[in-house]
Amino acid sequence: MRSGDTVVVATKNAGKVREFAHAFAKLGMDVVSMFDYPNLPDVEEDGLTFAENARKKAKAVGDALGQPVLADDSGLEVVRLQGEPGVYSARYSGESATDASNNAKLLEELKKLDAGGVERFQTLEDGTELLSEARFVCALALYDPKDGTFAEAEGYVAGDIMSKPRGEGGFGYDPLFWLVSHHRSMAELTKDEKQAISHRGRALARLLEQLKSAE
């Protein structure tokens, strides 16, 4: 991928499209997504891991378009829920899930559990409780249909799940994800701040480094 290129990203998630566009704009690249190719069929994300789903999406869309395609699969893993929602993050509350319904289900599941006696859980200054340690995970796969090869990378960011949302930015579970290092939620970060530390930003940096070393 070079300056002036257009990057095809296999997603219909508007939040992800904005983040990829912001990241690639700094490299002089434009981003197009599945919104620009409405006739392509949806790809069923039935893999057991984020990496499997990313590879499947990249290959299906890349083969259909006949050009390189970048796909990601990402989500939230919550310690006290044994890694849930994991690969089901986007549809945690059902097939018609929204960010709001997924966040509501996450809080509902956590509040069913007894958090008593776990010393690491804290209460923030405004009374918001930290309910569980968690991490965001992102797996990226860049597929080239010309030779059938993949370039892959993963990124992670650790934090805690809050008992109520904070912030108007981001998307998905960002308003519930507390970053001790920034003393803010993921949804309270600027785009540049989030890009620097987010799971997607870290995965993308690793992928670009991989591609540079392969040149």
C-alpha positions, 0 to 999 in steps of 0.5 A: 500500500502506497500514497495515492492508493485506494484501500478497499476495506471489507466492512459495513460498520460505519464506525470502522470505516471512519477510523480506517479513513482517518488512519489511511488519510495520514498516509495519503490513501483513500478508503472505500468500503462495502457501502461503495459496493452494495451488490456484494453479498454479506459474508457470514462471520462464523469463524471461531476466532477474530483472525478466522473471520478477518481472513474469510471476509478479506478473501470473499470480497477480494475474490469478488472484486479481483483486487486486494482487500483489507478486512478486520474482525474485532471485539471485546473480551471481558474477563469476568464473562470468560471472554464474552462477547468475543467474536459475537461482540457485534451481535451480542444482543441478537441479530438486530443488535445495536450499540445501545442494546449490546451495551445494555446486555453487557451491563446486565450480564455483569451485574448478575455476577457478585463482584464483592471481595475483588479488591481491584474493582474500583469506584471512580470519582463520579461514583461509576463502578469498574465491573471487570477487566477487559480488552479490545482485540482486532485482527486484520487480514490483507488479501491479494487475489492475484497470488492468494496471499495474506498479510495479517496482524493483531492488536490489543488494548486493555481496560475496564468495563464501567457501570455506566457509559461516558463520552460521545465519541467512538462506537460499539462498547467504547463508552463503557471501556475505561482507560486507566492510563488516560483516566477517560473512556475510549469514547472520550478520546480524540480520533488521534488519541484513539488511533494511537492506542486502540486495538485497531490502530495497533494492529494497523501499525503492525500490518503496515510495518510488515508490508514495509519490511516486505518491500 
